[in-house]
């Protein structure tokens, strides 16, 4: 899937998928513990115009993750590149549908009301606000000779190899994680705290 300029990275998508897996697990437990009437009430609260009811239900789904600051990635996106908002919105449709199919464990209509583009957007926003990034260089960097090339592709009949020259580089690693206390001190491009010198 191509990335959108100013949008989430592949690492963000992977971490967000793990969070959605936690939410789907919590949803599965909620569905199994509620009566049909209570499920209808849950659905009504999610669609309610009252933010407090909707927020309370979402907190149940997020579990301990509710302690992280979360907001729509779409609202943050203009901070990075306001020209790509429509492209980013379209970009989320396919992974949302794939995740809904992959994570679904029963036929309850509540799934379609929970695993939505809006929820995926909120999870991506949570990751954007709170993540800690790490970049780890390959332990072989500096130990191996300079990158070499090799021939790829099939050679011509009766001749040598052919194809493009491909640089062989030691792989580096990009990591992303969430730590609740550390996220309170987030100093990323979308900070969730501000420096102040004022005293109480």
Biotite code that builds the C-alpha atoms (Angstrom):
import biotite.structure as struc

atoms = struc.array([
    struc.Atom([0.000, 0.000, 0.000], chain_id="A", res_id=1, res_name="UNK", atom_name="CA", element="C"),
    struc.Atom([1.578, 3.352, -1.010], chain_id="A", res_id=2, res_name="UNK", atom_name="CA", element="C"),
    struc.Atom([2.230, 5.855, 1.752], chain_id="A", res_id=3, res_name="UNK", atom_name="CA", element="C"),
    struc.Atom([0.679, 9.316, 1.742], chain_id="A", res_id=4, res_name="UNK", atom_name="CA", element="C"),
    struc.Atom([2.920, 12.337, 2.267], chain_id="A", res_id=5, res_name="UNK", atom_name="CA", element="C"),
    struc.Atom([2.280, 13.670, 5.754], chain_id="A", res_id=6, res_name="UNK", atom_name="CA", element="C"),
    struc.Atom([0.369, 10.526, 6.686], chain_id="A", res_id=7, res_name="UNK", atom_name="CA", element="C"),
    struc.Atom([1.134, 7.531, 8.907], chain_id="A", res_id=8, res_name="UNK", atom_name="CA", element="C"),
    struc.Atom([4.186, 5.414, 8.226], chain_id="A", res_id=9, res_name="UNK", atom_name="CA", element="C"),
    struc.Atom([4.212, 1.645, 7.800], chain_id="A", res_id=10, res_name="UNK", atom_name="CA", element="C"),
    struc.Atom([5.451, 1.315, 11.402], chain_id="A", res_id=11, res_name="UNK", atom_name="CA", element="C"),
    struc.Atom([2.496, 3.441, 12.600], chain_id="A", res_id=12, res_name="UNK", atom_name="CA", element="C"),
    struc.Atom([0.105, 1.161, 10.748], chain_id="A", res_id=13, res_name="UNK", atom_name="CA", element="C"),
    struc.Atom([1.628, -1.941, 12.346], chain_id="A", res_id=14, res_name="UNK", atom_name="CA", element="C"),
    struc.Atom([1.365, -0.531, 15.874], chain_id="A", res_id=15, res_name="UNK", atom_name="CA", element="C"),
    struc.Atom([-2.173, 0.709, 15.183], chain_id="A", res_id=16, res_name="UNK", atom_name="CA", element="C"),
    struc.Atom([-3.164, -2.749, 13.977], chain_id="A", res_id=17, res_name="UNK", atom_name="CA", element="C"),
    struc.Atom([-1.969, -4.194, 17.301], chain_id="A", res_id=18, res_name="UNK", atom_name="CA", element="C"),
    struc.Atom([-4.062, -1.646, 19.191], chain_id="A", res_id=19, res_name="UNK", atom_name="CA", element="C"),
    struc.Atom([-7.103, -2.483, 17.075], chain_id="A", res_id=20, res_name="UNK", atom_name="CA", element="C"),
    struc.Atom([-6.508, -6.153, 17.884], chain_id="A", res_id=21, res_name="UNK", atom_name="CA", element="C"),
    struc.Atom([-6.699, -5.254, 21.608], chain_id="A", res_id=22, res_name="UNK", atom_name="CA", element="C"),
    struc.Atom([-9.891, -3.269, 20.998], chain_id="A", res_id=23, res_name="UNK", atom_name="CA", element="C"),
    struc.Atom([-11.437, -6.148, 19.055], chain_id="A", res_id=24, res_name="UNK", atom_name="CA", element="C"),
    struc.Atom([-10.564, -8.534, 21.900], chain_id="A", res_id=25, res_name="UNK", atom_name="CA", element="C"),
    struc.Atom([-12.252, -6.194, 24.392], chain_id="A", res_id=26, res_name="UNK", atom_name="CA", element="C"),
    struc.Atom([-15.235, -5.897, 22.057], chain_id="A", res_id=27, res_name="UNK", atom_name="CA", element="C"),
    struc.Atom([-15.523, -9.667, 21.835], chain_id="A", res_id=28, res_name="UNK", atom_name="CA", element="C"),
    struc.Atom([-15.636, -9.915, 25.645], chain_id="A", res_id=29, res_name="UNK", atom_name="CA", element="C"),
    struc.Atom([-18.231, -7.131, 25.831], chain_id="A", res_id=30, res_name="UNK", atom_name="CA", element="C"),
    struc.Atom([-20.476, -8.789, 23.240], chain_id="A", res_id=31, res_name="UNK", atom_name="CA", element="C"),
    struc.Atom([-20.315, -12.130, 25.054], chain_id="A", res_id=32, res_name="UNK", atom_name="CA", element="C"),
    struc.Atom([-21.285, -10.521, 28.357], chain_id="A", res_id=33, res_name="UNK", atom_name="CA", element="C"),
    struc.Atom([-24.230, -8.418, 27.147], chain_id="A", res_id=34, res_name="UNK", atom_name="CA", element="C"),
    struc.Atom([-27.821, -9.308, 26.380], chain_id="A", res_id=35, res_name="UNK", atom_name="CA", element="C"),
    struc.Atom([-29.286, -8.320, 22.975], chain_id="A", res_id=36, res_name="UNK", atom_name="CA", element="C"),
    struc.Atom([-31.009, -5.359, 24.612], chain_id="A", res_id=37, res_name="UNK", atom_name="CA", element="C"),
    struc.Atom([-27.742, -4.212, 26.213], chain_id="A", res_id=38, res_name="UNK", atom_name="CA", element="C"),
    struc.Atom([-25.926, -4.534, 22.872], chain_id="A", res_id=39, res_name="UNK", atom_name="CA", element="C"),
    struc.Atom([-28.558, -2.271, 21.317], chain_id="A", res_id=40, res_name="UNK", atom_name="CA", element="C"),
    struc.Atom([-27.994, 0.224, 24.124], chain_id="A", res_id=41, res_name="UNK", atom_name="CA", element="C"),
    struc.Atom([-24.234, 0.048, 23.505], chain_id="A", res_id=42, res_name="UNK", atom_name="CA", element="C"),
    struc.Atom([-24.826, 0.738, 19.810], chain_id="A", res_id=43, res_name="UNK", atom_name="CA", element="C"),
    struc.Atom([-27.115, 3.660, 20.609], chain_id="A", res_id=44, res_name="UNK", atom_name="CA", element="C"),
    struc.Atom([-24.494, 5.210, 22.895], chain_id="A", res_id=45, res_name="UNK", atom_name="CA", element="C"),
    struc.Atom([-21.820, 4.925, 20.192], chain_id="A", res_id=46, res_name="UNK", atom_name="CA", element="C"),
    struc.Atom([-24.086, 6.783, 17.769], chain_id="A", res_id=47, res_name="UNK", atom_name="CA", element="C"),
    struc.Atom([-25.306, 9.199, 20.403], chain_id="A", res_id=48, res_name="UNK", atom_name="CA", element="C"),
    struc.Atom([-24.918, 12.927, 19.970], chain_id="A", res_id=49, res_name="UNK", atom_name="CA", element="C"),
    struc.Atom([-23.895, 13.038, 23.615], chain_id="A", res_id=50, res_name="UNK", atom_name="CA", element="C"),
    struc.Atom([-20.115, 12.937, 23.689], chain_id="A", res_id=51, res_name="UNK", atom_name="CA", element="C"),
    struc.Atom([-20.013, 11.685, 27.287], chain_id="A", res_id=52, res_name="UNK", atom_name="CA", element="C"),
    struc.Atom([-21.954, 8.503, 26.411], chain_id="A", res_id=53, res_name="UNK", atom_name="CA", element="C"),
    struc.Atom([-19.888, 7.816, 23.325], chain_id="A", res_id=54, res_name="UNK", atom_name="CA", element="C"),
    struc.Atom([-16.642, 8.512, 25.183], chain_id="A", res_id=55, res_name="UNK", atom_name="CA", element="C"),
    struc.Atom([-17.613, 6.155, 27.993], chain_id="A", res_id=56, res_name="UNK", atom_name="CA", element="C"),
    struc.Atom([-18.263, 3.313, 25.545], chain_id="A", res_id=57, res_name="UNK", atom_name="CA", element="C"),
    struc.Atom([-15.022, 3.968, 23.680], chain_id="A", res_id=58, res_name="UNK", atom_name="CA", element="C"),
    struc.Atom([-13.133, 3.924, 26.983], chain_id="A", res_id=59, res_name="UNK", atom_name="CA", element="C"),
    struc.Atom([-14.523, 0.433, 27.593], chain_id="A", res_id=60, res_name="UNK", atom_name="CA", element="C"),
    struc.Atom([-13.155, -0.658, 24.233], chain_id="A", res_id=61, res_name="UNK", atom_name="CA", element="C"),
    struc.Atom([-9.732, 0.946, 24.693], chain_id="A", res_id=62, res_name="UNK", atom_name="CA", element="C"),
    struc.Atom([-9.274, -0.535, 28.170], chain_id="A", res_id=63, res_name="UNK", atom_name="CA", element="C"),
    struc.Atom([-6.017, 0.699, 29.747], chain_id="A", res_id=64, res_name="UNK", atom_name="CA", element="C"),
    struc.Atom([-5.186, 2.438, 26.484], chain_id="A", res_id=65, res_name="UNK", atom_name="CA", element="C"),
    struc.Atom([-7.881, 4.994, 27.365], chain_id="A", res_id=66, res_name="UNK", atom_name="CA", element="C"),
    struc.Atom([-5.235, 6.672, 29.565], chain_id="A", res_id=67, res_name="UNK", atom_name="CA", element="C"),
    struc.Atom([-3.319, 7.794, 26.473], chain_id="A", res_id=68, res_name="UNK", atom_name="CA", element="C"),
    struc.Atom([-4.241, 11.088, 24.873], chain_id="A", res_id=69, res_name="UNK", atom_name="CA", element="C"),
    struc.Atom([-6.082, 10.350, 21.652], chain_id="A", res_id=70, res_name="UNK", atom_name="CA", element="C"),
    struc.Atom([-7.528, 12.448, 18.895], chain_id="A", res_id=71, res_name="UNK", atom_name="CA", element="C"),
    struc.Atom([-8.198, 12.162, 15.196], chain_id="A", res_id=72, res_name="UNK", atom_name="CA", element="C"),
    struc.Atom([-5.119, 11.888, 12.986], chain_id="A", res_id=73, res_name="UNK", atom_name="CA", element="C"),
    struc.Atom([-7.127, 13.848, 10.423], chain_id="A", res_id=74, res_name="UNK", atom_name="CA", element="C"),
    struc.Atom([-7.186, 16.837, 12.781], chain_id="A", res_id=75, res_name="UNK", atom_name="CA", element="C"),
    struc.Atom([-3.421, 16.587, 13.243], chain_id="A", res_id=76, res_name="UNK", atom_name="CA", element="C"),
    struc.Atom([-2.612, 16.018, 9.593], chain_id="A", res_id=77, res_name="UNK", atom_name="CA", element="C"),
    struc.Atom([-2.622, 19.705, 8.503], chain_id="A", res_id=78, res_name="UNK", atom_name="CA", element="C"),
    struc.Atom([0.273, 20.212, 10.937], chain_id="A", res_id=79, res_name="UNK", atom_name="CA", element="C"),
    struc.Atom([2.367, 18.069, 8.611], chain_id="A", res_id=80, res_name="UNK", atom_name="CA", element="C"),
    struc.Atom([0.897, 18.714, 5.175], chain_id="A", res_id=81, res_name="UNK", atom_name="CA", element="C"),
    struc.Atom([-2.602, 20.135, 4.814], chain_id="A", res_id=82, res_name="UNK", atom_name="CA", element="C"),
    struc.Atom([-2.755, 19.374, 1.103], chain_id="A", res_id=83, res_name="UNK", atom_name="CA", element="C"),
    struc.Atom([-3.161, 15.627, 1.536], chain_id="A", res_id=84, res_name="UNK", atom_name="CA", element="C"),
    struc.Atom([-6.189, 15.361, 3.839], chain_id="A", res_id=85, res_name="UNK", atom_name="CA", element="C"),
    struc.Atom([-8.592, 13.978, 1.209], chain_id="A", res_id=86, res_name="UNK", atom_name="CA", element="C"),
    struc.Atom([-5.933, 11.534, 0.014], chain_id="A", res_id=87, res_name="UNK", atom_name="CA", element="C"),
    struc.Atom([-5.315, 10.379, 3.577], chain_id="A", res_id=88, res_name="UNK", atom_name="CA", element="C"),
    struc.Atom([-9.044, 9.849, 4.183], chain_id="A", res_id=89, res_name="UNK", atom_name="CA", element="C"),
    struc.Atom([-9.278, 7.683, 1.065], chain_id="A", res_id=90, res_name="UNK", atom_name="CA", element="C"),
    struc.Atom([-6.081, 5.912, 2.121], chain_id="A", res_id=91, res_name="UNK", atom_name="CA", element="C"),
    struc.Atom([-7.689, 4.595, 5.333], chain_id="A", res_id=92, res_name="UNK", atom_name="CA", element="C"),
    struc.Atom([-10.671, 2.894, 3.668], chain_id="A", res_id=93, res_name="UNK", atom_name="CA", element="C"),
    struc.Atom([-8.862, -0.219, 2.432], chain_id="A", res_id=94, res_name="UNK", atom_name="CA", element="C"),
    struc.Atom([-6.925, -1.072, 5.635], chain_id="A", res_id=95, res_name="UNK", atom_name="CA", element="C"),
    struc.Atom([-10.050, -0.439, 7.724], chain_id="A", res_id=96, res_name="UNK", atom_name="CA", element="C"),
    struc.Atom([-12.044, -2.933, 5.659], chain_id="A", res_id=97, res_name="UNK", atom_name="CA", element="C"),
    struc.Atom([-9.215, -5.479, 5.782], chain_id="A", res_id=98, res_name="UNK", atom_name="CA", element="C"),
    struc.Atom([-8.849, -5.157, 9.557], chain_id="A", res_id=99, res_name="UNK", atom_name="CA", element="C"),
    struc.Atom([-12.611, -5.440, 10.070], chain_id="A", res_id=100, res_name="UNK", atom_name="CA", element="C"),
    struc.Atom([-12.576, -8.738, 8.172], chain_id="A", res_id=101, res_name="UNK", atom_name="CA", element="C"),
    struc.Atom([-9.409, -10.042, 9.828], chain_id="A", res_id=102, res_name="UNK", atom_name="CA", element="C"),
    struc.Atom([-10.360, -9.217, 13.427], chain_id="A", res_id=103, res_name="UNK", atom_name="CA", element="C"),
    struc.Atom([-14.039, -10.085, 13.366], chain_id="A", res_id=104, res_name="UNK", atom_name="CA", element="C"),
    struc.Atom([-14.902, -13.136, 15.470], chain_id="A", res_id=105, res_name="UNK", atom_name="CA", element="C"),
    struc.Atom([-18.716, -13.165, 15.376], chain_id="A", res_id=106, res_name="UNK", atom_name="CA", element="C"),
    struc.Atom([-21.726, -11.846, 13.478], chain_id="A", res_id=107, res_name="UNK", atom_name="CA", element="C"),
    struc.Atom([-22.769, -9.172, 15.946], chain_id="A", res_id=108, res_name="UNK", atom_name="CA", element="C"),
    struc.Atom([-23.729, -5.938, 14.144], chain_id="A", res_id=109, res_name="UNK", atom_name="CA", element="C"),
    struc.Atom([-21.824, -4.120, 16.875], chain_id="A", res_id=110, res_name="UNK", atom_name="CA", element="C"),
    struc.Atom([-18.618, -4.882, 14.974], chain_id="A", res_id=111, res_name="UNK", atom_name="CA", element="C"),
    struc.Atom([-19.645, -2.631, 12.099], chain_id="A", res_id=112, res_name="UNK", atom_name="CA", element="C"),
    struc.Atom([-20.422, 0.190, 14.536], chain_id="A", res_id=113, res_name="UNK", atom_name="CA", element="C"),
    struc.Atom([-17.068, -0.114, 16.328], chain_id="A", res_id=114, res_name="UNK", atom_name="CA", element="C"),
    struc.Atom([-14.396, -1.043, 13.767], chain_id="A", res_id=115, res_name="UNK", atom_name="CA", element="C"),
    struc.Atom([-14.816, 2.013, 11.572], chain_id="A", res_id=116, res_name="UNK", atom_name="CA", element="C"),
    struc.Atom([-12.612, 4.471, 9.721], chain_id="A", res_id=117, res_name="UNK", atom_name="CA", element="C"),
    struc.Atom([-13.324, 6.936, 12.522], chain_id="A", res_id=118, res_name="UNK", atom_name="CA", element="C"),
    struc.Atom([-11.959, 4.494, 15.124], chain_id="A", res_id=119, res_name="UNK", atom_name="CA", element="C"),
    struc.Atom([-8.916, 3.670, 12.985], chain_id="A", res_id=120, res_name="UNK", atom_name="CA", element="C"),
    struc.Atom([-8.345, 7.406, 12.613], chain_id="A", res_id=121, res_name="UNK", atom_name="CA", element="C"),
    struc.Atom([-8.496, 7.819, 16.416], chain_id="A", res_id=122, res_name="UNK", atom_name="CA", element="C"),
    struc.Atom([-6.025, 4.955, 16.936], chain_id="A", res_id=123, res_name="UNK", atom_name="CA", element="C"),
    struc.Atom([-3.615, 6.430, 14.399], chain_id="A", res_id=124, res_name="UNK", atom_name="CA", element="C"),
    struc.Atom([-3.995, 9.746, 16.213], chain_id="A", res_id=125, res_name="UNK", atom_name="CA", element="C"),
    struc.Atom([-3.210, 8.072, 19.534], chain_id="A", res_id=126, res_name="UNK", atom_name="CA", element="C"),
    struc.Atom([-0.054, 6.590, 18.026], chain_id="A", res_id=127, res_name="UNK", atom_name="CA", element="C"),
    struc.Atom([0.935, 9.924, 16.486], chain_id="A", res_id=128, res_name="UNK", atom_name="CA", element="C"),
    struc.Atom([0.509, 11.795, 19.769], chain_id="A", res_id=129, res_name="UNK", atom_name="CA", element="C"),
    struc.Atom([2.152, 9.295, 22.107], chain_id="A", res_id=130, res_name="UNK", atom_name="CA", element="C"),
    struc.Atom([4.673, 7.107, 20.314], chain_id="A", res_id=131, res_name="UNK", atom_name="CA", element="C"),
    struc.Atom([8.346, 6.807, 21.102], chain_id="A", res_id=132, res_name="UNK", atom_name="CA", element="C"),
    struc.Atom([10.465, 6.169, 18.026], chain_id="A", res_id=133, res_name="UNK", atom_name="CA", element="C"),
    struc.Atom([13.783, 4.379, 17.944], chain_id="A", res_id=134, res_name="UNK", atom_name="CA", element="C"),
    struc.Atom([16.188, 3.889, 15.087], chain_id="A", res_id=135, res_name="UNK", atom_name="CA", element="C"),
    struc.Atom([18.694, 1.075, 15.451], chain_id="A", res_id=136, res_name="UNK", atom_name="CA", element="C"),
    struc.Atom([21.520, 0.765, 13.000], chain_id="A", res_id=137, res_name="UNK", atom_name="CA", element="C"),
    struc.Atom([22.569, -2.670, 11.911], chain_id="A", res_id=138, res_name="UNK", atom_name="CA", element="C"),
    struc.Atom([25.300, -4.117, 14.163], chain_id="A", res_id=139, res_name="UNK", atom_name="CA", element="C"),
    struc.Atom([27.179, -4.937, 10.984], chain_id="A", res_id=140, res_name="UNK", atom_name="CA", element="C"),
    struc.Atom([27.420, -1.302, 9.907], chain_id="A", res_id=141, res_name="UNK", atom_name="CA", element="C"),
    struc.Atom([31.079, -0.340, 9.854], chain_id="A", res_id=142, res_name="UNK", atom_name="CA", element="C"),
    struc.Atom([32.214, -3.959, 10.171], chain_id="A", res_id=143, res_name="UNK", atom_name="CA", element="C"),
    struc.Atom([31.434, -5.022, 6.620], chain_id="A", res_id=144, res_name="UNK", atom_name="CA", element="C"),
    struc.Atom([33.118, -3.732, 3.478], chain_id="A", res_id=145, res_name="UNK", atom_name="CA", element="C"),
    struc.Atom([31.262, -1.061, 1.471], chain_id="A", res_id=146, res_name="UNK", atom_name="CA", element="C"),
    struc.Atom([27.981, -2.186, -0.133], chain_id="A", res_id=147, res_name="UNK", atom_name="CA", element="C"),
    struc.Atom([28.461, -4.417, -3.115], chain_id="A", res_id=148, res_name="UNK", atom_name="CA", element="C"),
    struc.Atom([26.163, -5.216, -6.023], chain_id="A", res_id=149, res_name="UNK", atom_name="CA", element="C"),
    struc.Atom([24.940, -8.393, -7.559], chain_id="A", res_id=150, res_name="UNK", atom_name="CA", element="C"),
    struc.Atom([23.248, -9.299, -10.761], chain_id="A", res_id=151, res_name="UNK", atom_name="CA", element="C"),
    struc.Atom([19.578, -10.219, -10.607], chain_id="A", res_id=152, res_name="UNK", atom_name="CA", element="C"),
    struc.Atom([17.424, -11.710, -13.304], chain_id="A", res_id=153, res_name="UNK", atom_name="CA", element="C"),
    struc.Atom([17.851, -14.518, -15.758], chain_id="A", res_id=154, res_name="UNK", atom_name="CA", element="C"),
    struc.Atom([20.747, -14.421, -18.147], chain_id="A", res_id=155, res_name="UNK", atom_name="CA", element="C"),
    struc.Atom([20.394, -14.830, -21.851], chain_id="A", res_id=156, res_name="UNK", atom_name="CA", element="C"),
    struc.Atom([20.554, -18.325, -23.225], chain_id="A", res_id=157, res_name="UNK", atom_name="CA", element="C"),
    struc.Atom([24.114, -19.367, -23.628], chain_id="A", res_id=158, res_name="UNK", atom_name="CA", element="C"),
    struc.Atom([25.388, -16.152, -22.027], chain_id="A", res_id=159, res_name="UNK", atom_name="CA", element="C"),
    struc.Atom([26.153, -14.663, -18.660], chain_id="A", res_id=160, res_name="UNK", atom_name="CA", element="C"),
    struc.Atom([23.780, -13.172, -16.133], chain_id="A", res_id=161, res_name="UNK", atom_name="CA", element="C"),
    struc.Atom([21.704, -10.070, -16.686], chain_id="A", res_id=162, res_name="UNK", atom_name="CA", element="C"),
    struc.Atom([19.378, -7.792, -14.835], chain_id="A", res_id=163, res_name="UNK", atom_name="CA", element="C"),
    struc.Atom([19.740, -4.761, -12.592], chain_id="A", res_id=164, res_name="UNK", atom_name="CA", element="C"),
    struc.Atom([22.513, -4.064, -10.156], chain_id="A", res_id=165, res_name="UNK", atom_name="CA", element="C"),
    struc.Atom([21.100, -4.116, -6.623], chain_id="A", res_id=166, res_name="UNK", atom_name="CA", element="C"),
    struc.Atom([22.957, -2.606, -3.682], chain_id="A", res_id=167, res_name="UNK", atom_name="CA", element="C"),
    struc.Atom([23.350, -4.993, -0.746], chain_id="A", res_id=168, res_name="UNK", atom_name="CA", element="C"),
    struc.Atom([22.984, -2.968, 2.466], chain_id="A", res_id=169, res_name="UNK", atom_name="CA", element="C"),
    struc.Atom([23.018, -4.185, 6.080], chain_id="A", res_id=170, res_name="UNK", atom_name="CA", element="C"),
    struc.Atom([19.422, -3.811, 7.300], chain_id="A", res_id=171, res_name="UNK", atom_name="CA", element="C"),
    struc.Atom([18.638, -1.145, 9.898], chain_id="A", res_id=172, res_name="UNK", atom_name="CA", element="C"),
    struc.Atom([15.557, -1.204, 12.120], chain_id="A", res_id=173, res_name="UNK", atom_name="CA", element="C"),
    struc.Atom([12.881, 1.369, 12.899], chain_id="A", res_id=174, res_name="UNK", atom_name="CA", element="C"),
    struc.Atom([10.909, 0.778, 16.075], chain_id="A", res_id=175, res_name="UNK", atom_name="CA", element="C"),
    struc.Atom([7.879, 2.400, 17.665], chain_id="A", res_id=176, res_name="UNK", atom_name="CA", element="C"),
    struc.Atom([6.335, 1.824, 21.081], chain_id="A", res_id=177, res_name="UNK", atom_name="CA", element="C"),
    struc.Atom([3.974, 3.351, 23.640], chain_id="A", res_id=178, res_name="UNK", atom_name="CA", element="C"),
    struc.Atom([4.891, 4.127, 27.247], chain_id="A", res_id=179, res_name="UNK", atom_name="CA", element="C"),
    struc.Atom([2.202, 5.842, 29.290], chain_id="A", res_id=180, res_name="UNK", atom_name="CA", element="C"),
    struc.Atom([4.442, 7.940, 31.559], chain_id="A", res_id=181, res_name="UNK", atom_name="CA", element="C"),
    struc.Atom([6.823, 8.849, 28.761], chain_id="A", res_id=182, res_name="UNK", atom_name="CA", element="C"),
    struc.Atom([3.932, 9.913, 26.533], chain_id="A", res_id=183, res_name="UNK", atom_name="CA", element="C"),
    struc.Atom([3.091, 12.598, 29.096], chain_id="A", res_id=184, res_name="UNK", atom_name="CA", element="C"),
    struc.Atom([6.401, 14.194, 28.160], chain_id="A", res_id=185, res_name="UNK", atom_name="CA", element="C"),
    struc.Atom([5.909, 13.814, 24.415], chain_id="A", res_id=186, res_name="UNK", atom_name="CA", element="C"),
    struc.Atom([7.959, 16.359, 22.504], chain_id="A", res_id=187, res_name="UNK", atom_name="CA", element="C"),
    struc.Atom([7.188, 15.205, 18.967], chain_id="A", res_id=188, res_name="UNK", atom_name="CA", element="C"),
    struc.Atom([5.940, 17.340, 16.077], chain_id="A", res_id=189, res_name="UNK", atom_name="CA", element="C"),
    struc.Atom([2.433, 16.958, 17.536], chain_id="A", res_id=190, res_name="UNK", atom_name="CA", element="C"),
    struc.Atom([3.168, 17.585, 21.221], chain_id="A", res_id=191, res_name="UNK", atom_name="CA", element="C"),
    struc.Atom([0.604, 16.781, 23.877], chain_id="A", res_id=192, res_name="UNK", atom_name="CA", element="C"),
    struc.Atom([2.346, 18.888, 26.542], chain_id="A", res_id=193, res_name="UNK", atom_name="CA", element="C"),
    struc.Atom([3.661, 22.433, 26.712], chain_id="A", res_id=194, res_name="UNK", atom_name="CA", element="C"),
    struc.Atom([6.669, 23.919, 28.490], chain_id="A", res_id=195, res_name="UNK", atom_name="CA", element="C"),
    struc.Atom([5.775, 26.452, 31.131], chain_id="A", res_id=196, res_name="UNK", atom_name="CA", element="C"),
    struc.Atom([7.621, 28.407, 33.765], chain_id="A", res_id=197, res_name="UNK", atom_name="CA", element="C"),
    struc.Atom([4.572, 29.486, 35.698], chain_id="A", res_id=198, res_name="UNK", atom_name="CA", element="C"),
    struc.Atom([4.226, 28.314, 39.282], chain_id="A", res_id=199, res_name="UNK", atom_name="CA", element="C"),
    struc.Atom([0.926, 27.136, 40.813], chain_id="A", res_id=200, res_name="UNK", atom_name="CA", element="C"),
])
